[in-house]
Amino acid sequence: MNKPMNGCENLEMYAVGGLDPEERAEFERHLKECSACAEELVELIALVDLLPMASEPVPVPEGMKARVLEHVLGENNLQSSTVKATRIRPWLVGGLSAAVLLLGVYSYTLKQHVNDLQSKITLLNRPAEAVQVNNVVELSSTAKEIVAKGLATIVIDAKGTHLLVQAEQLPELKNNEAYQVWLIKGKETPVNAGTFLTHNGTGGLYYTFDPNSYDTIAITLEPDAHGDKPRGTPVLAAALLKS
């Protein structure tokens, strides 16, 4: 869009509120005579009006117009900016569009993070839910040389039924070794309930499950924590009592 340059160079600064009162009044007089600026101003204001949706409004610092033009044009002589303004205007409009889009995406992402954080804070501030202890079974060592002992506690709360496994006096782990908990029903393939490491021979884990699907729990010492079937030495075991 071709426009006369007398006063047109202030279009963008007017749209973003970067003119001082005297310049603003002068440009508004120019608008009454320049239909090209009036039409383009409508498009710029539509873009600028989206910015508050993505960020807090910040007053335009004094002297912003001069600093912006000096930086964009790479010159200290602002008189030459009149001729070059039309060359940078499409770039500036495109830049405003991109800025609005990026700020909108950032605002949405930030809002999601805030909502997630508020949800977590709400959960933390809730009173503790009642927990019902359904069964407690003692885990016995599977060999005379193993002195380890433990408990498998089945608890029920509003979220379901859970197995809490605790063991102590376990043999110390070496290299990549880990303890693995298995849930078994008859001769079916054991189900991996998770792995744990120990501190001073003590360790355990927490697992949500259906107690009616299993009748035995076992802990094995495995060469690593990546097996989907028992490969190591049984350490502790017990029958899961039915309620």
N, C-alpha and C positions, 0 to 999 in steps of 0.2 A: 504494500500500500504506500503510494507516494504522497508525501505531505510537505508543505513549506516548512523550512527549518527555523523560522523566526519564532522562538518559544517552544517549538516541538521537542527540543532536547530535554525539557523538564518533565516529560510525560511519565516516565517510570518513577522518578523521585516523588512526583505528585501522588501516584497510585499507592506507594508504600509509606506516604506520610513523611517524606524526607525534606520537604521544603519549609523554610521559615515563613512566618505569616506574610511578609511582604512578597516573597516569591510566589507563595500560594495564591495570593490575591491577583498577582500579575498573570499567573498561568490560567486562572479561572476566567479572566477577561479574554485571554487567548482562545480558550475553549469555545467561547461564544461565536468566534469567527472561523474556527478550524474544525470542520466536520470530520476530517480524517482522524484527528486526535480524539475527538469525542467518541468515535466508534471504537477505536483501539482501547480507550480508557475503560470501556465497558468490559472488554475481555480481560484486561489486567486486573480490574477490581474483582472480577469473579474468581481469579486465581488467588489474589491476596486475601480474599474473604475466607478461603479455606484454611489459611495458616493458623488461626486460633484454635482449630480443631485438633491440631497436632502439637502445639506448644503454647506457653504462656506469653502474652504480649509484652514486649520490651520497648520502652521509649527510644526513639531514634536519637543517638547522641548528636550534640552540636558539632557541626562541621563534617557530618557523615557524607554529605553530597560530594564535597571536594575530595575527601579521601577515597571514596568509591571510584569516582571518575579518574583520579590520578592512577589508581591501581589498575583499573580495567584498560585504560587507554595507554598507560605506560608513559605519560607525559605530565609535566608540571604546568604546562600552558593550557589552561582550561578553555581558552578562546578557540582552540582547534577542535574541541570536543563537539562543537555544533555540527561540523561537517561529518565527523565519524560516528555520530550518535545513531544514524539510521543503519549503519553497518553492524553495530553491536545489538540493536534492538531485538532482532529475531533470536539471537543467542540468549539475551536476557530473559525473553519471554519463555523460551524453552527451559532455561535454568530455573525459573520460577515454577514451572510445571513439574520438573523433576524434583525440586525441593519439596513441593507440596506432597508428591507421591511418597517420597522417602520418609518425610515426617509423619505422614499418615500411617505407613507401615510400622514405623518405630513406635508411634503412639499406641497402636493396636497391640503390638507385642508387649510393650511395657504394661498396658492395662491387664493383659492376660497374666503376666508375672505377678502383678499386684493382687489380682483375684485369687491366684493359686496360693500366694503367701497368706492372704486373709483367711482362706479356707483352712490352711495348716494351723494358723493361730487359733481359729475357732475350735479345732479339734484338740489342741493343747490345753485350751481353757475349759474343756468339758470335764465334769466330774468323772472319776474312774467308774467304768462299767462293772457291774457285778459279774464275778467269775465263779462258776460252779465247778468244783473238783469232782470229776466223775469216777475216776479210778486211779490208783497208784500201785504200780508193780515194781518189785525189786529186781534189778538186773544182776544176774549171777555170773561169775567168771566161768569160762568154758574149759579151763585147764587148771590143774593144781598149781602150776608155777605162776599163774596170773593172779595177783592180789587185788585187781581192780574191782570196784563196785559202783553201782549207780541206781538211779530211779527213772522210771518212765511214768510221767503224770499226764493223764488225759483230763483236759479242762474244757468247759463249754462256756461261751459267752455269746453276745448278740451276733457275732460274726461267724460263728460256727464252732466246730470241735477241733481241738488242737492237741498235739502231742509235744510235751516238754521233756526232753531227754537231758539228764545230768549224769556225769560220770567223773570219778576221781581215782587217784592212784593208778592211772593208766601208764603203760610203758612209754618212755619218752620217744618222741618222733625223731626220725633221722632223715636227712636229705629232703626229698619231696613227699615223704610219707604223710598220710592223713587218715583220720578215722571216718568211717562211713556207716551210716545208719540204714538198716534195711527193714522193710515191712513185708511179712510173709503170710501167705494163706495156703495151708496144706502143702502140696507139691508144686504149686504154681511158681513161676519165676519171681524172685524177690523184687520188690519195688524200691528204688533208691529214694530215701527220704532226706538225703543231704549229707554233706561232709562237714567236719569241723577239725580245727587244730586245738592244741592244748597249751595250757600255761601251768607249769609245775605239776603236770599230770592231770590237770582238771580241764574239762571242756563240756560242751553240750550244744544243743540246737533246738529250734522251735519249728514245728511242722503242722500245717492244717491238713486234716484228712478225714476219712470216713472210717471210724473204728470197727464197724461191722464188716468191712471188707478184708480184715486181716486178723490173724490169731496169734502171730508171733512177731517179736521185735528182736533184732540182733545188731551188734556193733562189730565191725571188722577193722583190722589194721591193714590199710591198703598201701601199695607202693606209691600211689599218687591219688589226686582227688578227681580223676577224670573217667573212672570206670563206670559203665552202666550195668555191670554184673559183678558179683563178689569175686575177687581174685586173691585176696589176702587171707590173713589168719583171723578166725573168730575170737573175740575177746570177751564180750558180754552178750547175754541172751535172756529172754524171759517170755512167758506166755502172756498175752494180753487178756485180762479178765473181762468177761462180758458183764454188762450192767444188768 
